[in-house]
Structure formats: structure tokens, C-alpha cells
Amino acid sequence: MIFLLCFFLLFSSCASTPEPATPDNGEAADTQSSSENRDDPEGKEEETADEFFHYGDLPEGTGKLSVLGFDEIWAYLRTGREGWALKLNYPISDLVYFAAEIDIYGKLVDVPNRRNLSKFPGRVHLSVISNDRSRTHFILEPGSALRKALVADLLEAAKPYDGLNIDFEYIPGKDRDNFLSFLKELRDGLGNKMFTIAVQARSKTISDDIFNYEKITPLVDRVFVMAYDEHWSTSKPGSIASLAWGRSVTNYALKTVGPEKLVMGLPFYGRAWGDINPANAFSHSQIERIKKENAVTEVLRENGIPTFSYKAIVKVTAYYEDIHSINLRSSMYRDAGVKSIGFWALGQEDTSVWNFFKLNR
């Protein structure tokens, strides 16, 4: 079947971390950004892009956006994008090098070479992912030979790096305590190296939550809250991270994690949804209905197997990020008391966005 899905495919190929199994969308809130009514009691004017340096061509009307300062600015960098997605003059304090993986045997594989980023002046953190619940269950079993070997491999792999970042997003509910003890074991073994974790966004306390912010925070140096995928590829269309939802997430994170350890994550990517998704399995009666509804008159046979084609108009709804939305959200986070932000992922952004950030020195 031939469908007009080019625009849909363009956006759906942009993916962040895997879709949440039970996304926490938070509660509805006032959608007006706090930055729109911010008081300036000292009468200090903020630096603007006209007084700053340029990383790319600025879209029309962006000269009045504020240049926002943060204590730390983090960014994920995928392996293979080192040569073009990262510019050394970007105001980035911390790179999360994505990613080493846990294979089907519970072994650490595909560890990125730290020397690929030898010229980057900031800190570089090795990111490790495990995106299979069954696999994660076995590697978290306390006292097992598999876990002991993995912890040893992780500590060894982290030696050339400034820190280790754990990004385990599919953890069986019964393994909550095992995961916490796993984090503690790594914390004890890393010594003075930074230890960070990426966690799914929350706007309230969830009973028996795997990612219990209050229990995780004492075990790590930074908690990177992935405040994106409010809507995902199989959800209804909507913002990757609406301002109202982001405000709820950051308020909860500031309360449970605290501003010193919190890194609020922001998306660079967008998504698109079509009102028709033909990629499915159909019964014979459903196939006959599709043929009738789309006026299919010609059925061919390919080596004896019936096949037909038809064209359909697909309505596509897309939500994405530009420098305005990123600046607005970042300003909202900063005004709420967030000291550090981070982005998924380098190479997905309009590079002119870097004109509007600076590191506080």
C-alpha cells in the first residue's frame, strides 16, 4: 500500500529515550509562563543575543530573546555524531556520551572511546543503557555473579571519564530495592567521580515508584529529569513537553531532588502523528472492508499471493521545538529556581539556539 507519509516519517525518526510505559502527565496548570510576568526589582536588563556571539543564522524576530545563564548546561551526544553535532565553543559544561549497552548476556558492550572527545573542555560522562525488563531483572540480582561482573566492568569503563550516567528505563517493579542497592554499589566504587542518573518525569509521588526521586537522590551527584515525551509516538498528538506539564514536573523535582542536584532535561526533537496508520495486521473481512472503502478495483497476484495498492490522504499533526519554545521553557525553569539544564540530544537542534545560553562563572 502506498501512503503519503513523507512528513510523518521525517519526524517519527526523531526519537529520544524509549517511550514511557506509564507516562505521568501531571495535572493541568496555568499555561502562562512565569517569565512573561517576571519582576526585575533591581532594574537590571538582561543580556540579549545582539550583545552575544552567533553559532548560526538567527531566525527573524529572535534578537529580543534573553540569553539565559545556568550553573551547568548538560547535553547528550550520540556516538557517531562527534564530528558534526558538537562545537567546542557551545556553552556546555557536561557531555553525556551515549551510550554503552548491556547485551543479552548481561555484559557491558559498545563502550564509547573517551579519546573521541579529548578536545572538549568540560566534563564527559559515560552513559549506560539497559532497555529490556527481563535483562535488567537478571543483572540487578544482588550477589549474583552477573551483577558482580557488570559492576566491575562499569567501574573499569568509567575510569577515563569524569563520571558515570545510568539510564535504565525499563526496570521491573519488584526490582526497585535491587536497583537502589545497585546504585549504592556503583556510588561506593566510583570514589570521587561524578555519578548521575536519568529518570522519567514525575509531577507527583507514585506508589511503589521505581524512580523514587527522594530515595535515589542521596545515592547520586545529579538527577537528570527527562522532562520530555509527555506525548510519544503511540499517544494522541501533543507537545513533547508542554509548559504547563513542564512546570508541574520541575516543581516536583525541585521539592524532591533539590536545586543542587537537579538537571532539568529539555527536548530538541519533535514528533508527528498521522490520522491513518496502515502498518497493521488485518483479518480477511478487514481487508475486504479496506478494499471497499478505498475503491480498490485491481487485485494483482505476486507468485500466487494477492496484493493491491491504493493512495490515501493522511492528515499529519506535528509538534516540535524551536529557539522560542526552548528559550521560553528554559526561562521558566530558571525562574523556578533550576540551576542546571540538559538537552536530548545534540544534532537535533537549530544550532542558533546556543546563542541564547551561557554558563554562569
Residue pairs with C-beta under 8 A, 6 or more apart in sequence:
1 278
1 308
1 309
1 310
1 312
2 309
2 310
2 311
3 276
3 278
3 311
3 312
3 314
4 311
4 312
4 313
4 314
5 274
5 314
5 316
7 272
7 316
7 318
8 272
8 273
8 274
8 314
8 316
10 272
11 270
11 271
11 272
11 318
11 320
12 233
12 271
12 272
14 269
14 270
14 271
14 348
15 233
15 269
16 226
16 228
16 229
16 267
16 269
16 344
16 345
17 167
17 169
17 198
17 226
17 229
17 344
18 131
18 169
18 170
19 229
19 232
19 233
19 234
20 169
20 200
20 229
20 232
21 170
23 200
23 229
23 230
23 232
23 235
24 200
24 201
24 202
24 203
24 204
24 206
25 203
25 230
25 245
26 203
26 204
26 244
26 245
26 248
26 249
27 203
27 204
27 248
28 244
29 244
29 245
29 247
29 248
30 244
31 242
31 243
31 244
33 243
33 328
33 329
33 331
33 332
34 247
34 331
34 332
34 335
34 336
35 66
35 328
35 331
35 332
35 335
38 331
38 335
46 66
46 67
47 66
47 67
47 358
48 63
48 64
48 65
48 66
48 67
49 58
49 62
49 63
49 64
49 65
49 67
49 355
49 356
50 63
51 67
52 67
52 355
52 356
52 358
53 89
53 355
54 352
54 355
55 87
55 89
55 90
55 351
55 352
55 353
55 354
55 355
56 350
56 351
56 352
56 354
56 355
57 352
58 352
58 355
59 322
59 323
59 350
59 352
62 323
62 324
62 352
62 356
65 323
65 324
65 327
65 356
66 327
66 331
66 356
67 355
67 356
67 357
67 358
68 327
68 330
68 331
68 334
68 356
68 357
68 358
69 334
69 357
69 358
69 359
69 360
70 330
70 334
70 338
70 339
70 340
70 341
70 357
70 358
70 359
70 360
71 93
71 339
71 340
71 359
71 360
72 93
72 94
72 263
72 339
72 340
72 341
72 359
73 91
73 92
73 93
73 94
73 340
73 341
73 342
73 343
73 357
73 359
74 92
74 93
74 94
74 95
74 96
74 224
74 263
74 340
74 341
74 342
74 343
75 90
75 92
75 94
75 95
75 96
75 342
75 343
75 345
75 346
76 95
76 96
76 98
76 127
76 342
76 343
76 344
76 345
76 346
77 85
77 86
77 95
77 96
77 97
77 98
77 117
77 345
77 346
77 347
78 85
78 98
78 99
78 345
78 346
78 347
79 97
79 98
79 99
79 110
79 112
79 116
81 346
81 347
82 116
82 117
84 347
85 346
85 347
86 92
86 95
86 117
86 120
86 346
87 351
87 354
88 119
88 120
88 121
90 354
91 354
91 357
91 358
91 359
92 122
93 122
93 123
93 359
94 122
94 123
94 124
94 125
94 162
94 163
94 342
95 117
95 120
95 122
95 123
95 124
95 125
96 125
96 127
96 165
96 196
96 224
96 342
97 112
97 114
97 117
97 124
97 125
97 126
97 127
97 161
98 112
98 127
98 129
98 167
98 345
99 110
99 112
99 127
99 128
99 129
99 167
100 108
100 109
100 110
100 111
100 112
100 126
100 127
100 128
100 129
100 157
101 108
101 109
101 110
101 128
101 129
101 130
102 108
102 109
102 128
102 129
102 130
102 132
102 135
102 136
102 139
102 150
103 109
104 132
104 135
106 135
106 138
106 139
106 146
106 149
106 150
107 149
107 150
107 153
108 128
108 150
108 153
108 154
108 157
111 126
111 157
112 126
114 124
114 126
114 160
114 161
115 160
117 124
123 162
123 163
123 194
124 161
124 162
124 163
125 161
125 162
125 163
125 164
125 165
125 194
125 196
126 157
126 158
126 161
126 163
126 164
126 165
127 165
127 167
127 198
128 154
128 157
128 164
128 165
128 166
128 167
128 168
129 167
129 168
129 169
130 136
130 139
130 167
130 168
130 169
130 170
131 168
131 169
131 170
132 170
133 170
133 171
133 172
136 168
136 170
136 171
136 172
136 175
137 172
137 175
138 144
138 146
139 146
139 147
139 150
140 147
140 171
140 175
140 178
140 179
140 182
141 147
141 178
142 178
142 181
147 182
151 182
151 185
151 186
151 189
154 164
154 186
155 186
155 189
155 190
158 164
158 190
158 193
161 193
162 193
162 194
163 190
163 193
163 194
163 195
163 196
163 221
164 186
164 190
164 193
164 194
164 195
164 196
165 196
165 197
165 198
165 224
166 183
166 186
166 195
166 196
166 197
166 198
167 197
167 198
168 179
169 198
169 200
171 179
171 210
173 208
173 210
175 210
176 208
176 209
176 210
176 212
179 210
180 215
180 216
180 219
183 195
183 197
183 216
183 219
183 220
184 219
186 195
187 195
187 219
187 220
194 221
194 222
195 219
195 220
195 221
196 220
196 221
196 222
196 223
196 224
196 263
197 216
197 220
197 222
197 223
197 224
198 224
198 226
198 265
199 211
199 213
199 216
199 223
199 224
199 225
199 226
200 211
200 226
201 225
201 226
201 227
201 228
201 229
201 230
201 249
202 209
202 211
202 213
202 225
202 249
202 252
202 253
203 245
203 248
203 249
203 251
203 252
204 252
205 212
205 256
213 223
213 252
213 253
213 256
213 257
214 256
216 223
217 223
217 256
217 257
217 258
217 261
220 261
221 261
222 261
222 262
222 263
222 340
223 253
223 257
223 261
223 262
223 263
224 263
224 265
224 342
225 249
225 250
225 253
225 257
225 262
225 263
225 264
225 265
226 265
226 344
227 241
227 245
227 246
227 249
227 250
227 264
227 265
227 266
228 240
228 241
228 265
228 266
228 267
228 344
229 240
229 241
229 267
230 238
230 239
230 240
230 241
230 242
230 245
231 237
231 238
231 239
231 240
231 271
231 319
232 271
233 271
233 273
236 273
237 273
237 317
237 319
238 319
239 245
239 319
240 267
240 269
240 270
240 271
240 319
240 320
240 321
241 266
241 267
241 329
243 328
243 329
243 332
246 329
246 332
246 333
247 332
247 336
249 264
250 264
250 332
250 333
250 336
250 338
251 336
253 262
253 264
254 262
254 336
254 337
254 338
259 337
259 338
259 339
260 339
262 338
262 339
262 340
263 340
263 341
263 342
264 333
264 338
264 340
264 341
264 342
265 341
265 342
265 343
265 344
266 321
266 326
266 329
266 330
266 333
266 341
266 342
266 343
266 344
267 321
267 343
267 344
268 321
268 326
268 343
268 344
268 345
268 346
268 348
268 349
268 353
269 320
269 321
269 344
269 345
269 348
270 318
270 319
270 320
270 321
271 318
271 319
271 320
272 316
272 317
272 318
272 319
273 316
273 317
273 318
274 314
274 315
274 316
275 314
275 315
275 316
275 317
276 312
276 314
276 315
278 312
282 290
290 296
291 299
291 308
294 310
294 312
295 310
296 308
296 310
298 308
299 306
299 307
299 308
300 306
300 307
300 308
301 307
321 349
322 350
323 350
323 352
323 353
323 356
326 349
326 353
326 356
327 353
327 356
330 341
330 356
330 357
333 341
334 341
343 349
